[in-house]
Amino acid sequence: PDPTPPRTDLDDQPARMVSAFFGLDNALPGLRFKDADGMPLTFSKRVQDPDSLEPSAFTVITRSGVRVHPLHVTTRPAHEASKRHSVLLIGEFGNEPDDPPVKVKVTGQLILAGGDNAQGLSVDVTPLNDGPSLVLAYAVSPEDIPDDDVPPETKQVIVAIWNGGVTPMEGVSAENHRLGYSFETENGSTIQPIGVGDIGGDNYEYLYLDTESTALRVSMKSNLLMDPRLDGNPDTSIEVAG
């Protein structure tokens, strides 16, 4: 069973759309939407009811000013109740380099966790050629995540959310992946996770810490993870919500 998501500082702040990532241009795999564009949006709060998502609630604006709705929207692949910060838009959103998408707006009803309505939120689009970056991170207890492989010495878990789906780049070992992450803590020290979980498949990773010291910021070295287009990540960091 998927645990009930714990509250974090993000729940006490106004809802934000934190990223729109132009991940795939005419290259979506599969059958139903093969060769469509793919663009994950990430919000600071979870989507309350994935079944209520409507393509007409989202408007993508291209550089020339063309406004389009997606053909399909879904919280998959990060569909578990403990995730759902991201909505994947599928459709035709313009083409790189002639007329790429530059902004996404929520123009319809979209209810987020806690009852916030995301209608009116907007964000600039991360260009196609940019690699994935960290956009959210928050701390939870080990029992708050649906992972059976949490190291027994884990005292807390930092959930790291990227603006696009990530997997380790070819040739990157599990150890190099782990050591790519580092944390600044409240006592002024720099630490690294003892393990990484939920690797591949979506835009979440679980970072296991063997200390109870509050993590203030998480960073990741460049070119260790890649998006579905095989673009490597830049050096990236984000504050950790308590």
N, C-alpha and C positions, 0 to 999 in steps of 0.2 A: 504493500500500500504506500502511496505517495504521502509523506507527512504534510500536515497543514503548514503553509509557509509561515515562518516567524516574522514578527514585525521588526523593521529596522528604521533607522533615521529617515530613510527615503519615504516611509509612509507618513511622516509628519511634515513633509515639505510639499509645496505645490507640484503637481504633476508636470513633467517635461517630456518632450520628444528629444532624445539625446543624440540620435543619429539616423541617417538614411544612407545606406551603403549600396552603391551601384555595383553589385557583385558580378552579374553575368549579363552580357549583351548578346542577344540572339544565340544563347548557348545553354539554356536550361535542359538538363537531361530528362529522360522519362518519355512517356507516350502522349498523355493528354495535352501537355503544354510544351512539347519538345521544341527547342530552339527559341523559346520566348525569353524575355528579360527577367531577371530575378533581382529584387531589391528588398532586403530586410530593413524594417524600421525598428528601433529600440526605444522603449519608454522607461521612465524612471519608476513606474508602477506597473504591476502585472495587468494583463487583460482579464477582466472579471469573468466574462463568459465567451469563450472562443466560438461557440455556436452562433453568437449574435453578430459576428463580423460580416460586414457587407462591403463589396468592392466599391460601391458608390460613395462610401464614406471617406475615401482617400482620393486625392487629386495630385497628380505628378505634373510638374511644370518644366518644360524643356527650355533650353537657352533662347530659342526663338519665340518663346511665349506660348507654344502649344500646350493645352491642358488636357490630360487624359486620365481616365480611371483605369485601375487594373482589371484584368479579366477574372482574377481569383485572388483571395487573401486567406491566410491560414497562420496559426501559431506553430504549425509543424515546421521543422522537426523538434523544436524545443517546446513540446506540447504538455509536458507534465505539469501538474498543479504547482509544483515548487519553482517552475520556470515562467514561461509565458510573458516575459518582458518584451519579446520581439514578435512582430507580425511580418510575414513574408508576402510581399507584393509580387504578383506574377502577371506579365502582360507585355505590351510594347510601349516603352517609355522614351523613345528617341534613340539615336545611334551615335556612338563615339567614332570619329571626332566631330561629325558634321553638326549634330543637334542633340547633345546629350541632356539628360535630366539634370536640373540644377536645384530644384526645391520640391519638397513634399509637404502638403497641408492635409490636416484632418478637416474635411468640409462637411462631414455628417456626424452622427452620434457614435461615440465610442466610449463605453463606460469602463473605467479602470478600477482596480482594487480600491475599496474604501468609498466608492461611489463617485469619484472624480470623472467628469466628462472631458475627454481629450479634444472635443470639437474646438477648432480654432488654433490648435497647436501646429507649428510648422518648424522645419529645419532645412538647412542647406544639404545638398547631396554630396557625399564623398565620391570623388571622381573614380571612374572605372579602373584606372591604372594604379590607384593607391592601394597599398596592402592593408590588412586588417589592423585595427587599433583597439585598445581597451577603452570602454565607454562607461562601465559601471562596475563597482565591486562592493560587497557587503559581507559582514561577518555573521556567522551562525554557529550553533553548537553542532557537534558531530551527529547527534540524533535527529537533526533537522533536515538532513539530506538523504535522498533515497540511494544510498551507495553501500553495498555490502562489503566493500574492500577498503574501508577506512582503516588506516594503521592504528593499532590499539593505543599507541602513545599520543594520539591526536587530542589536543586540548580545545582547538577551535578550527573552523573551516572558513576560508575566504572564498566566496563565490565570485569568480572573475567572468565578466560578460564582455564579449567582443562585439564590434559592430557588424561582423560577418562571421560565417561559419569558419572554424579553424581546425586544421590538423597539422601534426609535425611535418616540417619540410623533409624531403627525401634525404636520408643520411643522418638526420638528427636523432641521436640516441635518447632513450628515456631519461638518462642521467643529465644530458645536456639540456633537455627540455625542462627538467626540474630546476636545474641551477640557473636557467635563464631568468627565472622569477626571483625577485627580492622584495623585502618589505622594510619600510621605515617604521619603527615602533615608538611608543610614547616615552620610553626611557632613553631614546636617542641612539639605539643600536640598529644595525642592519642585519636582518636574518633572512634565511631562505626556507622554503617549504620542505618538509620531510617526504612529501609525496605529492603527486598530481593525479586527480581522478576525473572521470567523465571525459576522456580524451576522444576527440573526433565525433562527428555526427551532427553537431550543432555549434552554437556560439558561446557555450558555457564551459568553464573548467573549474574543478574543485581543487583548492590549494590547502593542503593539510599542514597545520602548525602544531608544534609540540610545546608551545608557550601560551600562557594566558595574558601576556603583555599585549596591550591594544595596538593593533596594526593601523597606522595612519595613512599609508600610501603603498600601493603595489606597483612594481615596475617589471617590464619584460624587455630583454635584449632583442636586438633586431635579427631578422632572418632565421628564426627558429620555427615559426608557425606560418602557414600559408592559407589563403582563401581558396574557394573552388576553382578560381582562375589560375592558381599557382603563384599569385603575387605574395611575396614575403612581407612579414610585418616590419614596420619601422621600430626604433626605440620608442616605447610607449609607457605611460604611467597614468594612474588615476587614484584619487582619494578613496579610502575605504569607509563606507558608511557603517556605523555601529548598529 
